[in-house]
Each structure stands twice: as structure tokens, then as C-alpha cells.
Amino acid sequence: MSDSTEARKRVAFFDVDNTLLHGSSLYLLGRGMYRRGYFSKHDIVTFMLANLRFRLNGEAAIEIDKYQKAACEFIKGHSVKDLEGLAAEVYDEFVSPKLWQGAIEIANQHLIQGEEVWLVTATPLEMAELIADRLGFTGALGTRAEATNGSYTGNLIGNLLHGKEKAIAVRELAKTDNIDLSRSYAYSDSHHDLPLLEAVGNPRAINPDTLLQIRAIRDHWPIHEFRRARWLKNISGAILARAATILKAIGPDKPI
């Protein structure tokens, strides 16, 4: 195949949590594991607190480290085969009802146009691949957990796929899979994914948090909003007023 721009693929990359899915995929996986007796109530509360701190302060290195350790302990000692089977059950019971249909329609439109659709998420790769498979997407990039003799060791292969790690993973995929990032798309709800969004030529916001919405407004990125109550609240002026103030202060060419 030629390495010309015309021959290189255009891909749409999607974050999962609060972009395709209302909520956290790892939280839903943990909920399913708890209900099936994998954890005590203390174990699940400890993990969920780490998950909450990570969602609120994910860019802080100390929070990434805490969350990474909690996630590793979360699956340590469990069978890979059992977790894969459980992931399928969790998808049917918890994940499928919480999918944003508007976001799924956007992804499907890319597929109709002959473009690949990849998930890029901090959730375990096994869960990410299952979601991609159920939705008919091309593939998934997720956090890789180490396994020995069929069971998880509690260590990761590489880093938690979060923040700048998503951009690194996408660029590596582009090199090996003949993808033209300058013509590709990326969708996310979180300002933590700005490195991913900046790695492509067509960044998009879905259900954006405050900081991502400000950036999207400033740089004229398309915004897709599927949270009706949140959107009405935003229109009332709180976030947009703050955005206007910041835009006026920083000017058009300064990064947030």
C-alpha cells in the first residue's frame, strides 16, 4: 500500500466513560464483581473512593498512582477467563442500558463512511475490547493488566491509559496501522483527554466538562450534548459566562 495521504486511513477515536457511556465502565465492572461475590463491601468502597478521586483530580500524579494501584488490586489474583466472562455479563446487565445512543450514532456514521472506529480508554483492555466488539467497532486501546498462568498478577503492562498516555497509544497505532491522524477524529467528555484531542485534526467534544467546553468554544470544536438537564443548566449561563470571561482574558491564540 502507498504511504500517500490518500492511501492512509482516517479513524475516529472515542473515549468511553461519559462519552459513549453514562458513567464509568470500570465502576460498572466492579459493581458486577461485587454482586457476584468477588469482593467484600470494604474492598468495593475502597476502590470506588479511589475511582471518585481519580475522576475529580485525575491529572494529579499522586491520584493517578493511587488509582492505578487500586485498579491493580481490584483484579489481582482473579482468572483472566473468569473476568472475560464476567465482562460480557456486566455489559448486558449494566453497560448496554447506559450507552448514549447519540454518541453511538456518531460512531456508526463513521463506519458507514468507511472509517474505522477505535475506543481509547483507561478501563481494562478486556472490557474495552468487549464493548468495541458488541458495538461493531474496529478495535480498542485500553489499560493492559499483566497475567501469569491465566491469572492477573496485580501489575500493569505499561501505564494506565489516561491523559497523555492515550495520545501516545494513538500515535503508536497510527504508525503501525497506516492512520493519518491529521484527517482523523477524536471524541471525549473530559479535559484530561486534551492530549488525545490535540493529536488529531478533527477534535470533538461529547458531554464536555467545564474546561473542555471552554476549550471547544474557544477553538470552535463541535460539541455534542446528550445530557438534557445538564445542557439546559449550561444554557442558563453559568459555564458559558465563565467561558466568555476566560476567552476575553486569554485571547484567541493562547492555550488554556
Residue, then its C-alpha position, 0 to 999 in steps of 0.5 A: m500500500s502507498d504511504s500517500t495521504e490518500a492511501r492512509k486511513r482516517v479513524a475516529f477515536f472515542d473515549v468511553d466513560n461519559t462519552l459513549l457511556h453514562g458513567s464509568s465502565l470500570y465502576l460498572l465492572g466492579r459493581g458486577m464483581y461485587r454482586r457476584g461475590y468477588f469482593s467484600k463491601h470494604d474492598i468495593v468502597t475502597f476502590m470506588l473512593a479511589n475511582l471518585r478521586f481519580r475522576l475529580n483530580g485525575e491529572a494529579a500524579i499522586e491520584i493517578d498512582k493511587y488509582q492505578k494501584a487500586a485498579c491493580e488490586f481490584i483484579k489481582g489474583h482473579s482468572v483472566k477467563d473468569l473476568e472475560g466472562l464476567a465482562a460480557e455479563v456486566y455489559d448486558e446487565f449494566v453497560s448496554p442500558k447506559l450507552w448514549q445512543g447519540a454518541i453511538e450514532i456518531a460512531n456508526q456514521h463513521l463506519i458507514q463512511g468507511e472509517e474505522v472506529w477505535l475506543v481509547t480508554a483507561t478501563p481494562l483492555e478486556m472490557a474495552e475490547l468487549i464493548a468495541d466488539r458488541l458495538g461493531f467497532t474496529g478495535a480498542l486501546g485500553t489499560r493492559a493488566e499483566a497475567t501469569n498462568g491465566s491469572y492477573t498478577g496485580n501489575l500493569i503492562g505499561n501505564l494506565l491509559h489516561g491523559k497523555e498516555k492515550a495520545i501516545a497509544v494513538r500515535e503508536l497505532a497510527k504508525t503501525d496501522n497506516i492512520d493519518l491522524s491529521r484527517s482523523y477524529a477524536y471524541s471525549d467528555s473530559h479535559h484530561d483527554l486534551p492530549l488525545l484531542e490535540a493529536v488529531g485534526n478533527p477534535r470533538a467534544i461529547n458531554p464536555d466538562t467545564l474546561l473542555q467546553i471552554r476549550a471547544i468554544r474557544d477553538h470552535w470544536p463541535i460539541h455534542e450534548f446528550r445530557r438534557a438537564r445538564w445542557l439546559k443548566n449550561i444554557s442558563g449561563a453559568i459555564l458559558a459566562r465563565a467561558a466568555t470571561i476566560l476567552k476575553a482574558i486569554g485571547p484567541d491564540k493562547p492555550i488554556 
